Amino acid sequence: MKIDWAALGSVFGVSLVVTVALVALFTLGISGLSRRERAAAQGQSAALAVTGAYACFAACAAAVGYGIYLIMA
């Protein structure tokens, strides 16, 4: 049995980067929604933060969908 260490390292590196990126994107979405709550409490509008939050969540959903597509293909 021969293990291709270069391929294993490549898979590990890519999965680490994608995981960190997805977590950061989801965190930005949560942060945008919390800004909406703060703005509503102060009587202001946070339309840009909410739009950015929804865009972050859509990008997360697209990345998860693409991952499932890669597994199924």
CHARMM-style PDB file with segment names, atoms N, HN, CA, C and O in Angstrom:
ATOM      1  N   MET     1       0.846  -1.179   0.000  1.00  0.00      PROA
ATOM      2  CA  MET     1       0.000   0.000   0.000  1.00  0.00      PROA
ATOM      3  C   MET     1       0.889   1.239   0.000  1.00  0.00      PROA
ATOM      4  O   MET     1       1.756   1.409   0.858  1.00  0.00      PROA
ATOM      5  N   LYS     2       0.646   2.102  -0.994  1.00  0.00      PROA
ATOM      6  HN  LYS     2      -0.058   1.964  -1.691  1.00  0.00      PROA
ATOM      7  CA  LYS     2       1.445   3.317  -1.128  1.00  0.00      PROA
ATOM      8  C   LYS     2       0.536   4.528  -0.962  1.00  0.00      PROA
ATOM      9  O   LYS     2      -0.500   4.632  -1.618  1.00  0.00      PROA
ATOM     10  N   ILE     3       0.930   5.437  -0.085  1.00  0.00      PROA
ATOM     11  HN  ILE     3       1.771   5.353   0.448  1.00  0.00      PROA
ATOM     12  CA  ILE     3       0.155   6.646   0.171  1.00  0.00      PROA
ATOM     13  C   ILE     3       0.791   7.797  -0.592  1.00  0.00      PROA
ATOM     14  O   ILE     3       1.996   8.030  -0.493  1.00  0.00      PROA
ATOM     15  N   ASP     4      -0.014   8.504  -1.342  1.00  0.00      PROA
ATOM     16  HN  ASP     4      -0.993   8.315  -1.423  1.00  0.00      PROA
ATOM     17  CA  ASP     4       0.451   9.677  -2.066  1.00  0.00      PROA
ATOM     18  C   ASP     4       0.371  10.871  -1.110  1.00  0.00      PROA
ATOM     19  O   ASP     4      -0.673  11.514  -1.000  1.00  0.00      PROA
ATOM     20  N   TRP     5       1.475  11.163  -0.423  1.00  0.00      PROA
ATOM     21  HN  TRP     5       2.323  10.640  -0.512  1.00  0.00      PROA
ATOM     22  CA  TRP     5       1.496  12.181   0.607  1.00  0.00      PROA
ATOM     23  C   TRP     5       1.275  13.584   0.041  1.00  0.00      PROA
ATOM     24  O   TRP     5       0.707  14.444   0.715  1.00  0.00      PROA
ATOM     25  N   ALA     6       1.715  13.812  -1.177  1.00  0.00      PROA
ATOM     26  HN  ALA     6       2.176  13.113  -1.725  1.00  0.00      PROA
ATOM     27  CA  ALA     6       1.507  15.126  -1.789  1.00  0.00      PROA
ATOM     28  C   ALA     6       0.020  15.385  -2.025  1.00  0.00      PROA
ATOM     29  O   ALA     6      -0.471  16.482  -1.757  1.00  0.00      PROA
ATOM     30  N   ALA     7      -0.689  14.390  -2.521  1.00  0.00      PROA
ATOM     31  HN  ALA     7      -0.290  13.499  -2.739  1.00  0.00      PROA
ATOM     32  CA  ALA     7      -2.125  14.533  -2.752  1.00  0.00      PROA
ATOM     33  C   ALA     7      -2.874  14.677  -1.425  1.00  0.00      PROA
ATOM     34  O   ALA     7      -3.817  15.462  -1.323  1.00  0.00      PROA
ATOM     35  N   LEU     8      -2.455  13.925  -0.420  1.00  0.00      PROA
ATOM     36  HN  LEU     8      -1.689  13.288  -0.503  1.00  0.00      PROA
ATOM     37  CA  LEU     8      -3.087  14.027   0.890  1.00  0.00      PROA
ATOM     38  C   LEU     8      -2.870  15.409   1.495  1.00  0.00      PROA
ATOM     39  O   LEU     8      -3.790  15.989   2.072  1.00  0.00      PROA
ATOM     40  N   GLY     9      -1.672  15.928   1.366  1.00  0.00      PROA
ATOM     41  HN  GLY     9      -0.924  15.457   0.898  1.00  0.00      PROA
ATOM     42  CA  GLY     9      -1.388  17.275   1.860  1.00  0.00      PROA
ATOM     43  C   GLY     9      -2.163  18.337   1.108  1.00  0.00      PROA
ATOM     44  O   GLY     9      -2.619  19.317   1.697  1.00  0.00      PROA
ATOM     45  N   SER    10      -2.312  18.145  -0.183  1.00  0.00      PROA
ATOM     46  HN  SER    10      -1.942  17.349  -0.662  1.00  0.00      PROA
ATOM     47  CA  SER    10      -3.077  19.092  -1.001  1.00  0.00      PROA
ATOM     48  C   SER    10      -4.545  19.105  -0.588  1.00  0.00      PROA
ATOM     49  O   SER    10      -5.143  20.173  -0.453  1.00  0.00      PROA
ATOM     50  N   VAL    11      -5.117  17.945  -0.391  1.00  0.00      PROA
ATOM     51  HN  VAL    11      -4.631  17.078  -0.500  1.00  0.00      PROA
ATOM     52  CA  VAL    11      -6.508  17.853   0.041  1.00  0.00      PROA
ATOM     53  C   VAL    11      -6.677  18.488   1.423  1.00  0.00      PROA
ATOM     54  O   VAL    11      -7.653  19.197   1.669  1.00  0.00      PROA
ATOM     55  N   PHE    12      -5.735  18.235   2.314  1.00  0.00      PROA
ATOM     56  HN  PHE    12      -4.942  17.659   2.115  1.00  0.00      PROA
ATOM     57  CA  PHE    12      -5.796  18.821   3.652  1.00  0.00      PROA
ATOM     58  C   PHE    12      -5.716  20.342   3.585  1.00  0.00      PROA
ATOM     59  O   PHE    12      -6.481  21.033   4.259  1.00  0.00      PROA
ATOM     60  N   GLY    13      -4.803  20.863   2.783  1.00  0.00      PROA
ATOM     61  HN  GLY    13      -4.182  20.302   2.236  1.00  0.00      PROA
ATOM     62  CA  GLY    13      -4.638  22.309   2.670  1.00  0.00      PROA
ATOM     63  C   GLY    13      -5.863  22.994   2.097  1.00  0.00      PROA
ATOM     64  O   GLY    13      -6.306  24.020   2.614  1.00  0.00      PROA
ATOM     65  N   VAL    14      -6.407  22.433   1.035  1.00  0.00      PROA
ATOM     66  HN  VAL    14      -6.047  21.600   0.615  1.00  0.00      PROA
ATOM     67  CA  VAL    14      -7.588  23.024   0.401  1.00  0.00      PROA
ATOM     68  C   VAL    14      -8.784  22.958   1.344  1.00  0.00      PROA
ATOM     69  O   VAL    14      -9.531  23.929   1.466  1.00  0.00      PROA
ATOM     70  N   SER    15      -8.970  21.835   2.004  1.00  0.00      PROA
ATOM     71  HN  SER    15      -8.363  21.046   1.905  1.00  0.00      PROA
ATOM     72  CA  SER    15     -10.108  21.721   2.912  1.00  0.00      PROA
ATOM     73  C   SER    15      -9.967  22.663   4.102  1.00  0.00      PROA
ATOM     74  O   SER    15     -10.967  23.195   4.585  1.00  0.00      PROA
ATOM     75  N   LEU    16      -8.757  22.877   4.579  1.00  0.00      PROA
ATOM     76  HN  LEU    16      -7.945  22.445   4.187  1.00  0.00      PROA
ATOM     77  CA  LEU    16      -8.538  23.808   5.681  1.00  0.00      PROA
ATOM     78  C   LEU    16      -8.874  25.242   5.259  1.00  0.00      PROA
ATOM     79  O   LEU    16      -9.556  25.964   5.987  1.00  0.00      PROA
ATOM     80  N   VAL    17      -8.397  25.645   4.089  1.00  0.00      PROA
ATOM     81  HN  VAL    17      -7.843  25.058   3.497  1.00  0.00      PROA
ATOM     82  CA  VAL    17      -8.651  27.003   3.601  1.00  0.00      PROA
ATOM     83  C   VAL    17     -10.142  27.222   3.345  1.00  0.00      PROA
ATOM     84  O   VAL    17     -10.682  28.267   3.706  1.00  0.00      PROA
ATOM     85  N   VAL    18     -10.803  26.262   2.734  1.00  0.00      PROA
ATOM     86  HN  VAL    18     -10.364  25.413   2.440  1.00  0.00      PROA
ATOM     87  CA  VAL    18     -12.230  26.403   2.443  1.00  0.00      PROA
ATOM     88  C   VAL    18     -13.047  26.431   3.734  1.00  0.00      PROA
ATOM     89  O   VAL    18     -14.010  27.191   3.841  1.00  0.00      PROA
ATOM     90  N   THR    19     -12.673  25.616   4.706  1.00  0.00      PROA
ATOM     91  HN  THR    19     -11.892  24.999   4.620  1.00  0.00      PROA
ATOM     92  CA  THR    19     -13.387  25.609   5.980  1.00  0.00      PROA
ATOM     93  C   THR    19     -13.259  26.947   6.693  1.00  0.00      PROA
ATOM     94  O   THR    19     -14.249  27.487   7.185  1.00  0.00      PROA
ATOM     95  N   VAL    20     -12.051  27.480   6.750  1.00  0.00      PROA
ATOM     96  HN  VAL    20     -11.246  27.041   6.350  1.00  0.00      PROA
ATOM     97  CA  VAL    20     -11.839  28.776   7.404  1.00  0.00      PROA
ATOM     98  C   VAL    20     -12.599  29.874   6.651  1.00  0.00      PROA
ATOM     99  O   VAL    20     -13.181  30.761   7.276  1.00  0.00      PROA
ATOM    100  N   ALA    21     -12.598  29.822   5.336  1.00  0.00      PROA
ATOM    101  HN  ALA    21     -12.125  29.102   4.828  1.00  0.00      PROA
ATOM    102  CA  ALA    21     -13.306  30.834   4.547  1.00  0.00      PROA
ATOM    103  C   ALA    21     -14.817  30.765   4.771  1.00  0.00      PROA
ATOM    104  O   ALA    21     -15.474  31.799   4.888  1.00  0.00      PROA
ATOM    105  N   LEU    22     -15.369  29.548   4.830  1.00  0.00      PROA
ATOM    106  HN  LEU    22     -14.834  28.708   4.734  1.00  0.00      PROA
ATOM    107  CA  LEU    22     -16.810  29.421   5.058  1.00  0.00      PROA
ATOM    108  C   LEU    22     -17.205  29.889   6.449  1.00  0.00      PROA
ATOM    109  O   LEU    22     -18.235  30.540   6.620  1.00  0.00      PROA
ATOM    110  N   VAL    23     -16.395  29.563   7.433  1.00  0.00      PROA
ATOM    111  HN  VAL    23     -15.558  29.034   7.294  1.00  0.00      PROA
ATOM    112  CA  VAL    23     -16.688  30.019   8.791  1.00  0.00      PROA
ATOM    113  C   VAL    23     -16.619  31.540   8.865  1.00  0.00      PROA
ATOM    114  O   VAL    23     -17.466  32.168   9.501  1.00  0.00      PROA
ATOM    115  N   ALA    24     -15.620  32.138   8.223  1.00  0.00      PROA
ATOM    116  HN  ALA    24     -14.932  31.629   7.706  1.00  0.00      PROA
ATOM    117  CA  ALA    24     -15.501  33.601   8.218  1.00  0.00      PROA
ATOM    118  C   ALA    24     -16.681  34.243   7.498  1.00  0.00      PROA
ATOM    119  O   ALA    24     -17.193  35.268   7.947  1.00  0.00      PROA
ATOM    120  N   LEU    25     -17.112  33.661   6.399  1.00  0.00      PROA
ATOM    121  HN  LEU    25     -16.696  32.828   6.034  1.00  0.00      PROA
ATOM    122  CA  LEU    25     -18.253  34.187   5.653  1.00  0.00      PROA
ATOM    123  C   LEU    25     -19.538  34.101   6.472  1.00  0.00      PROA
ATOM    124  O   LEU    25     -20.334  35.040   6.489  1.00  0.00      PROA
ATOM    125  N   PHE    26     -19.734  32.981   7.146  1.00  0.00      PROA
ATOM    126  HN  PHE    26     -19.088  32.219   7.133  1.00  0.00      PROA
ATOM    127  CA  PHE    26     -20.920  32.819   7.980  1.00  0.00      PROA
ATOM    128  C   PHE    26     -20.882  33.800   9.157  1.00  0.00      PROA
ATOM    129  O   PHE    26     -21.912  34.349   9.548  1.00  0.00      PROA
ATOM    130  N   THR    27     -19.689  34.012   9.713  1.00  0.00      PROA
ATOM    131  HN  THR    27     -18.853  33.566   9.395  1.00  0.00      PROA
ATOM    132  CA  THR    27     -19.538  34.966  10.807  1.00  0.00      PROA
ATOM    133  C   THR    27     -19.874  36.382  10.352  1.00  0.00      PROA
ATOM    134  O   THR    27     -20.508  37.135  11.091  1.00  0.00      PROA
ATOM    135  N   LEU    28     -19.459  36.747   9.155  1.00  0.00      PROA
ATOM    136  HN  LEU    28     -18.943  36.136   8.555  1.00  0.00      PROA
ATOM    137  CA  LEU    28     -19.821  38.054   8.618  1.00  0.00      PROA
ATOM    138  C   LEU    28     -21.337  38.194   8.453  1.00  0.00      PROA
ATOM    139  O   LEU    28     -21.896  39.265   8.690  1.00  0.00      PROA
ATOM    140  N   GLY    29     -21.984  37.127   8.053  1.00  0.00      PROA
ATOM    141  HN  GLY    29     -21.529  36.258   7.861  1.00  0.00      PROA
ATOM    142  CA  GLY    29     -23.443  37.150   7.934  1.00  0.00      PROA
ATOM    143  C   GLY    29     -24.122  37.349   9.281  1.00  0.00      PROA
ATOM    144  O   GLY    29     -25.060  38.138   9.396  1.00  0.00      PROA
ATOM    145  N   ILE    30     -23.655  36.643  10.290  1.00  0.00      PROA
ATOM    146  HN  ILE    30     -22.893  36.002  10.197  1.00  0.00      PROA
ATOM    147  CA  ILE    30     -24.205  36.798  11.632  1.00  0.00      PROA
ATOM    148  C   ILE    30     -23.957  38.218  12.135  1.00  0.00      PROA
ATOM    149  O   ILE    30     -24.831  38.817  12.761  1.00  0.00      PROA
ATOM    150  N   SER    31     -22.775  38.752  11.863  1.00  0.00      PROA
ATOM    151  HN  SER    31     -22.066  38.265  11.355  1.00  0.00      PROA
ATOM    152  CA  SER    31     -22.448  40.108  12.285  1.00  0.00      PROA
ATOM    153  C   SER    31     -23.367  41.133  11.608  1.00  0.00      PROA
ATOM    154  O   SER    31     -23.799  42.094  12.243  1.00  0.00      PROA
ATOM    155  N   GLY    32     -23.657  40.931  10.348  1.00  0.00      PROA
ATOM    156  HN  GLY    32     -23.306  40.150   9.831  1.00  0.00      PROA
ATOM    157  CA  GLY    32     -24.565  41.835   9.636  1.00  0.00      PROA
ATOM    158  C   GLY    32     -25.967  41.815  10.218  1.00  0.00      PROA
ATOM    159  O   GLY    32     -26.619  42.854  10.320  1.00  0.00      PROA
ATOM    160  N   LEU    33     -26.428  40.633  10.599  1.00  0.00      PROA
ATOM    161  HN  LEU    33     -25.898  39.789  10.516  1.00  0.00      PROA
ATOM    162  CA  LEU    33     -27.754  40.553  11.193  1.00  0.00      PROA
ATOM    163  C   LEU    33     -27.791  41.168  12.584  1.00  0.00      PROA
ATOM    164  O   LEU    33     -28.807  41.739  12.982  1.00  0.00      PROA
ATOM    165  N   SER    34     -26.700  41.059  13.324  1.00  0.00      PROA
ATOM    166  HN  SER    34     -25.875  40.595  13.001  1.00  0.00      PROA
ATOM    167  CA  SER    34     -26.678  41.675  14.649  1.00  0.00      PROA
ATOM    168  C   SER    34     -26.633  43.205  14.530  1.00  0.00      PROA
ATOM    169  O   SER    34     -27.157  43.911  15.392  1.00  0.00      PROA
ATOM    170  N   ARG    35     -26.014  43.709  13.474  1.00  0.00      PROA
ATOM    171  HN  ARG    35     -25.589  43.136  12.774  1.00  0.00      PROA
ATOM    172  CA  ARG    35     -26.042  45.161  13.245  1.00  0.00      PROA
ATOM    173  C   ARG    35     -27.456  45.639  12.946  1.00  0.00      PROA
ATOM    174  O   ARG    35     -27.838  46.749  13.316  1.00  0.00      PROA
ATOM    175  N   ARG    36     -28.222  44.799  12.277  1.00  0.00      PROA
ATOM    176  HN  ARG    36     -27.912  43.897  11.976  1.00  0.00      PROA
ATOM    177  CA  ARG    36     -29.617  45.159  12.018  1.00  0.00      PROA
ATOM    178  C   ARG    36     -30.373  45.294  13.336  1.00  0.00      PROA
ATOM    179  O   ARG    36     -31.165  46.220  13.514  1.00  0.00      PROA
ATOM    180  N   GLU    37     -30.127  44.375  14.245  1.00  0.00      PROA
ATOM    181  HN  GLU    37     -29.484  43.623  14.100  1.00  0.00      PROA
ATOM    182  CA  GLU    37     -30.801  44.435  15.545  1.00  0.00      PROA
ATOM    183  C   GLU    37     -30.411  45.698  16.312  1.00  0.00      PROA
ATOM    184  O   GLU    37     -31.264  46.355  16.909  1.00  0.00      PROA
ATOM    185  N   ARG    38     -29.119  46.036  16.294  1.00  0.00      PROA
ATOM    186  HN  ARG    38     -28.426  45.503  15.809  1.00  0.00      PROA
ATOM    187  CA  ARG    38     -28.657  47.249  16.976  1.00  0.00      PROA
ATOM    188  C   ARG    38     -29.258  48.499  16.345  1.00  0.00      PROA
ATOM    189  O   ARG    38     -29.662  49.426  17.048  1.00  0.00      PROA
ATOM    190  N   ALA    39     -29.315  48.520  15.016  1.00  0.00      PROA
ATOM    191  HN  ALA    39     -28.987  47.768  14.445  1.00  0.00      PROA
ATOM    192  CA  ALA    39     -29.862  49.686  14.327  1.00  0.00      PROA
ATOM    193  C   ALA    39     -31.359  49.822  14.605  1.00  0.00      PROA
ATOM    194  O   ALA    39     -31.861  50.936  14.758  1.00  0.00      PROA
ATOM    195  N   ALA    40     -32.065  48.712  14.670  1.00  0.00      PROA
ATOM    196  HN  ALA    40     -31.658  47.807  14.545  1.00  0.00      PROA
ATOM    197  CA  ALA    40     -33.501  48.760  14.955  1.00  0.00      PROA
ATOM    198  C   ALA    40     -33.739  49.268  16.374  1.00  0.00      PROA
ATOM    199  O   ALA    40     -34.697  50.002  16.619  1.00  0.00      PROA
ATOM    200  N   ALA    41     -32.887  48.888  17.294  1.00  0.00      PROA
ATOM    201  HN  ALA    41     -32.109  48.292  17.095  1.00  0.00      PROA
ATOM    202  CA  ALA    41     -33.037  49.358  18.675  1.00  0.00      PROA
ATOM    203  C   ALA    41     -32.787  50.864  18.774  1.00  0.00      PROA
ATOM    204  O   ALA    41     -33.367  51.536  19.627  1.00  0.00      PROA
ATOM    205  N   GLN    42     -31.927  51.391  17.904  1.00  0.00      PROA
ATOM    206  HN  GLN    42     -31.456  50.845  17.212  1.00  0.00      PROA
ATOM    207  CA  GLN    42     -31.612  52.820  17.919  1.00  0.00      PROA
ATOM    208  C   GLN    42     -32.506  53.622  16.976  1.00  0.00      PROA
ATOM    209  O   GLN    42     -32.384  54.845  16.899  1.00  0.00      PROA
ATOM    210  N   GLY    43     -33.404  52.942  16.259  1.00  0.00      PROA
ATOM    211  HN  GLY    43     -33.503  51.949  16.322  1.00  0.00      PROA
ATOM    212  CA  GLY    43     -34.310  53.626  15.347  1.00  0.00      PROA
ATOM    213  C   GLY    43     -33.676  53.997  14.024  1.00  0.00      PROA
ATOM    214  O   GLY    43     -34.150  54.915  13.356  1.00  0.00      PROA
ATOM    215  N   GLN    44     -32.614  53.308  13.625  1.00  0.00      PROA
ATOM    216  HN  GLN    44     -32.228  52.563  14.168  1.00  0.00      PROA
ATOM    217  CA  GLN    44     -31.934  53.582  12.362  1.00  0.00      PROA
ATOM    218  C   GLN    44     -32.165  52.444  11.386  1.00  0.00      PROA
ATOM    219  O   GLN    44     -32.788  51.437  11.721  1.00  0.00      PROA
ATOM    220  N   SER    45     -31.656  52.615  10.176  1.00  0.00      PROA
ATOM    221  HN  SER    45     -31.150  53.433   9.904  1.00  0.00      PROA
ATOM    222  CA  SER    45     -31.771  51.594   9.144  1.00  0.00      PROA
ATOM    223  C   SER    45     -30.397  50.963   8.891  1.00  0.00      PROA
ATOM    224  O   SER    45     -29.372  51.645   8.907  1.00  0.00      PROA
ATOM    225  N   ALA    46     -30.399  49.680   8.663  1.00  0.00      PROA
ATOM    226  HN  ALA    46     -31.232  49.125   8.650  1.00  0.00      PROA
ATOM    227  CA  ALA    46     -29.158  48.971   8.366  1.00  0.00      PROA
ATOM    228  C   ALA    46     -29.361  48.093   7.134  1.00  0.00      PROA
ATOM    229  O   ALA    46     -29.047  46.903   7.147  1.00  0.00      PROA
ATOM    230  N   ALA    47     -29.889  48.696   6.073  1.00  0.00      PROA
ATOM    231  HN  ALA    47     -30.143  49.663   6.062  1.00  0.00      PROA
ATOM    232  CA  ALA    47     -30.211  47.942   4.866  1.00  0.00      PROA
ATOM    233  C   ALA    47     -28.966  47.344   4.218  1.00  0.00      PROA
ATOM    234  O   ALA    47     -29.008  46.222   3.714  1.00  0.00      PROA
ATOM    235  N   LEU    48     -27.862  48.082   4.227  1.00  0.00      PROA
ATOM    236  HN  LEU    48     -27.828  48.994   4.636  1.00  0.00      PROA
ATOM    237  CA  LEU    48     -26.642  47.568   3.607  1.00  0.00      PROA
ATOM    238  C   LEU    48     -26.097  46.373   4.382  1.00  0.00      PROA
ATOM    239  O   LEU    48     -25.628  45.408   3.778  1.00  0.00      PROA
ATOM    240  N   ALA    49     -26.154  46.426   5.700  1.00  0.00      PROA
ATOM    241  HN  ALA    49     -26.535  47.210   6.190  1.00  0.00      PROA
ATOM    242  CA  ALA    49     -25.669  45.313   6.517  1.00  0.00      PROA
ATOM    243  C   ALA    49     -26.524  44.068   6.308  1.00  0.00      PROA
ATOM    244  O   ALA    49     -26.002  42.954   6.254  1.00  0.00      PROA
ATOM    245  N   VAL    50     -27.816  44.253   6.192  1.00  0.00      PROA
ATOM    246  HN  VAL    50     -28.240  45.158   6.236  1.00  0.00      PROA
ATOM    247  CA  VAL    50     -28.715  43.112   5.984  1.00  0.00      PROA
ATOM    248  C   VAL    50     -28.500  42.511   4.597  1.00  0.00      PROA
ATOM    249  O   VAL    50     -28.489  41.289   4.444  1.00  0.00      PROA
ATOM    250  N   THR    51     -28.331  43.352   3.600  1.00  0.00      PROA
ATOM    251  HN  THR    51     -28.340  44.344   3.725  1.00  0.00      PROA
ATOM    252  CA  THR    51     -28.069  42.852   2.246  1.00  0.00      PROA
ATOM    253  C   THR    51     -26.754  42.086   2.203  1.00  0.00      PROA
ATOM    254  O   THR    51     -26.672  41.027   1.582  1.00  0.00      PROA
ATOM    255  N   GLY    52     -25.730  42.612   2.855  1.00  0.00      PROA
ATOM    256  HN  GLY    52     -25.796  43.472   3.360  1.00  0.00      PROA
ATOM    257  CA  GLY    52     -24.451  41.907   2.925  1.00  0.00      PROA
ATOM    258  C   GLY    52     -24.560  40.590   3.670  1.00  0.00      PROA
ATOM    259  O   GLY    52     -23.929  39.603   3.292  1.00  0.00      PROA
ATOM    260  N   ALA    53     -25.361  40.573   4.733  1.00  0.00      PROA
ATOM    261  HN  ALA    53     -25.873  41.375   5.040  1.00  0.00      PROA
ATOM    262  CA  ALA    53     -25.545  39.340   5.500  1.00  0.00      PROA
ATOM    263  C   ALA    53     -26.222  38.272   4.641  1.00  0.00      PROA
ATOM    264  O   ALA    53     -25.806  37.114   4.634  1.00  0.00      PROA
ATOM    265  N   TYR    54     -27.262  38.671   3.924  1.00  0.00      PROA
ATOM    266  HN  TYR    54     -27.600  39.612   3.930  1.00  0.00      PROA
ATOM    267  CA  TYR    54     -27.944  37.705   3.060  1.00  0.00      PROA
ATOM    268  C   TYR    54     -27.031  37.222   1.934  1.00  0.00      PROA
ATOM    269  O   TYR    54     -27.105  36.061   1.533  1.00  0.00      PROA
ATOM    270  N   ALA    55     -26.177  38.098   1.425  1.00  0.00      PROA
ATOM    271  HN  ALA    55     -26.117  39.041   1.751  1.00  0.00      PROA
ATOM    272  CA  ALA    55     -25.221  37.688   0.391  1.00  0.00      PROA
ATOM    273  C   ALA    55     -24.215  36.682   0.956  1.00  0.00      PROA
ATOM    274  O   ALA    55     -23.847  35.720   0.282  1.00  0.00      PROA
ATOM    275  N   CYS    56     -23.776  36.908   2.191  1.00  0.00      PROA
ATOM    276  HN  CYS    56     -24.075  37.690   2.739  1.00  0.00      PROA
ATOM    277  CA  CYS    56     -22.847  35.964   2.829  1.00  0.00      PROA
ATOM    278  C   CYS    56     -23.499  34.604   3.016  1.00  0.00      PROA
ATOM    279  O   CYS    56     -22.885  33.570   2.751  1.00  0.00      PROA
ATOM    280  N   PHE    57     -24.758  34.609   3.478  1.00  0.00      PROA
ATOM    281  HN  PHE    57     -25.257  35.449   3.693  1.00  0.00      PROA
ATOM    282  CA  PHE    57     -25.458  33.337   3.670  1.00  0.00      PROA
ATOM    283  C   PHE    57     -25.707  32.630   2.338  1.00  0.00      PROA
ATOM    284  O   PHE    57     -25.644  31.403   2.268  1.00  0.00      PROA
ATOM    285  N   ALA    58     -25.988  33.388   1.291  1.00  0.00      PROA
ATOM    286  HN  ALA    58     -26.040  34.385   1.348  1.00  0.00      PROA
ATOM    287  CA  ALA    58     -26.184  32.785  -0.032  1.00  0.00      PROA
ATOM    288  C   ALA    58     -24.886  32.179  -0.553  1.00  0.00      PROA
ATOM    289  O   ALA    58     -24.899  31.111  -1.165  1.00  0.00      PROA
ATOM    290  N   ALA    59     -23.760  32.860  -0.310  1.00  0.00      PROA
ATOM    291  HN  ALA    59     -23.750  33.728   0.188  1.00  0.00      PROA
ATOM    292  CA  ALA    59     -22.473  32.313  -0.737  1.00  0.00      PROA
ATOM    293  C   ALA    59     -22.140  31.042   0.037  1.00  0.00      PROA
ATOM    294  O   ALA    59     -21.580  30.103  -0.530  1.00  0.00      PROA
ATOM    295  N   CYS    60     -22.476  31.001   1.322  1.00  0.00      PROA
ATOM    296  HN  CYS    60     -22.931  31.763   1.782  1.00  0.00      PROA
ATOM    297  CA  CYS    60     -22.266  29.782   2.113  1.00  0.00      PROA
ATOM    298  C   CYS    60     -23.119  28.634   1.564  1.00  0.00      PROA
ATOM    299  O   CYS    60     -22.637  27.511   1.412  1.00  0.00      PROA
ATOM    300  N   ALA    61     -24.371  28.923   1.273  1.00  0.00      PROA
ATOM    301  HN  ALA    61     -24.762  29.835   1.396  1.00  0.00      PROA
ATOM    302  CA  ALA    61     -25.255  27.895   0.734  1.00  0.00      PROA
ATOM    303  C   ALA    61     -24.761  27.403  -0.625  1.00  0.00      PROA
ATOM    304  O   ALA    61     -24.834  26.210  -0.921  1.00  0.00      PROA
ATOM    305  N   ALA    62     -24.260  28.317  -1.447  1.00  0.00      PROA
ATOM    306  HN  ALA    62     -24.200  29.286  -1.207  1.00  0.00      PROA
ATOM    307  CA  ALA    62     -23.731  27.920  -2.754  1.00  0.00      PROA
ATOM    308  C   ALA    62     -22.496  27.041  -2.606  1.00  0.00      PROA
ATOM    309  O   ALA    62     -22.335  26.070  -3.345  1.00  0.00      PROA
ATOM    310  N   ALA    63     -21.633  27.369  -1.668  1.00  0.00      PROA
ATOM    311  HN  ALA    63     -21.764  28.157  -1.068  1.00  0.00      PROA
ATOM    312  CA  ALA    63     -20.425  26.562  -1.448  1.00  0.00      PROA
ATOM    313  C   ALA    63     -20.787  25.166  -0.945  1.00  0.00      PROA
ATOM    314  O   ALA    63     -20.187  24.178  -1.367  1.00  0.00      PROA
ATOM    315  N   VAL    64     -21.758  25.086  -0.051  1.00  0.00      PROA
ATOM    316  HN  VAL    64     -22.245  25.889   0.292  1.00  0.00      PROA
ATOM    317  CA  VAL    64     -22.198  23.776   0.447  1.00  0.00      PROA
ATOM    318  C   VAL    64     -22.849  22.980  -0.679  1.00  0.00      PROA
ATOM    319  O   VAL    64     -22.603  21.782  -0.819  1.00  0.00      PROA
ATOM    320  N   GLY    65     -23.671  23.638  -1.473  1.00  0.00      PROA
ATOM    321  HN  GLY    65     -23.871  24.611  -1.360  1.00  0.00      PROA
ATOM    322  CA  GLY    65     -24.295  22.960  -2.608  1.00  0.00      PROA
ATOM    323  C   GLY    65     -23.271  22.459  -3.612  1.00  0.00      PROA
ATOM    324  O   GLY    65     -23.410  21.362  -4.151  1.00  0.00      PROA
ATOM    325  N   TYR    66     -22.250  23.256  -3.862  1.00  0.00      PROA
ATOM    326  HN  TYR    66     -22.137  24.148  -3.424  1.00  0.00      PROA
ATOM    327  CA  TYR    66     -21.185  22.827  -4.782  1.00  0.00      PROA
ATOM    328  C   TYR    66     -20.424  21.645  -4.212  1.00  0.00      PROA
ATOM    329  O   TYR    66     -20.059  20.728  -4.948  1.00  0.00      PROA
ATOM    330  N   GLY    67     -20.181  21.656  -2.913  1.00  0.00      PROA
ATOM    331  HN  GLY    67     -20.477  22.401  -2.315  1.00  0.00      PROA
ATOM    332  CA  GLY    67     -19.519  20.515  -2.278  1.00  0.00      PROA
ATOM    333  C   GLY    67     -20.327  19.242  -2.388  1.00  0.00      PROA
ATOM    334  O   GLY    67     -19.780  18.170  -2.644  1.00  0.00      PROA
ATOM    335  N   ILE    68     -21.640  19.359  -2.193  1.00  0.00      PROA
ATOM    336  HN  ILE    68     -22.085  20.230  -1.985  1.00  0.00      PROA
ATOM    337  CA  ILE    68     -22.501  18.187  -2.340  1.00  0.00      PROA
ATOM    338  C   ILE    68     -22.511  17.723  -3.786  1.00  0.00      PROA
ATOM    339  O   ILE    68     -22.523  16.522  -4.055  1.00  0.00      PROA
ATOM    340  N   TYR    69     -22.507  18.669  -4.720  1.00  0.00      PROA
ATOM    341  HN  TYR    69     -22.497  19.645  -4.502  1.00  0.00      PROA
ATOM    342  CA  TYR    69     -22.448  18.296  -6.143  1.00  0.00      PROA
ATOM    343  C   TYR    69     -21.157  17.531  -6.453  1.00  0.00      PROA
ATOM    344  O   TYR    69     -21.176  16.538  -7.181  1.00  0.00      PROA
ATOM    345  N   LEU    70     -20.034  18.004  -5.893  1.00  0.00      PROA
ATOM    346  HN  LEU    70     -20.018  18.811  -5.302  1.00  0.00      PROA
ATOM    347  CA  LEU    70     -18.772  17.300  -6.135  1.00  0.00      PROA
ATOM    348  C   LEU    70     -18.765  15.897  -5.550  1.00  0.00      PROA
ATOM    349  O   LEU    70     -18.183  14.983  -6.134  1.00  0.00      PROA
ATOM    350  N   ILE    71     -19.400  15.723  -4.414  1.00  0.00      PROA
ATOM    351  HN  ILE    71     -19.873  16.465  -3.940  1.00  0.00      PROA
ATOM    352  CA  ILE    71     -19.469  14.395  -3.808  1.00  0.00      PROA
ATOM    353  C   ILE    71     -20.344  13.475  -4.647  1.00  0.00      PROA
ATOM    354  O   ILE    71     -20.024  12.298  -4.816  1.00  0.00      PROA
ATOM    355  N   MET    72     -21.444  14.001  -5.172  1.00  0.00      PROA
ATOM    356  HN  MET    72     -21.704  14.956  -5.035  1.00  0.00      PROA
ATOM    357  CA  MET    72     -22.379  13.177  -5.936  1.00  0.00      PROA
ATOM    358  C   MET    72     -21.863  12.844  -7.332  1.00  0.00      PROA
ATOM    359  O   MET    72     -22.209  11.797  -7.879  1.00  0.00      PROA
ATOM    360  N   ALA    73     -21.049  13.708  -7.913  1.00  0.00      PROA
ATOM    361  HN  ALA    73     -20.768  14.559  -7.469  1.00  0.00      PROA
ATOM    362  CA  ALA    73     -20.606  13.511  -9.305  1.00  0.00      PROA
ATOM    363  C   ALA    73     -19.560  12.453  -9.431  1.00  0.00      PROA
ATOM    364  OT1 ALA    73     -19.093  12.177 -10.536  1.00  0.00      PROA
TER     365      ALA     73
END
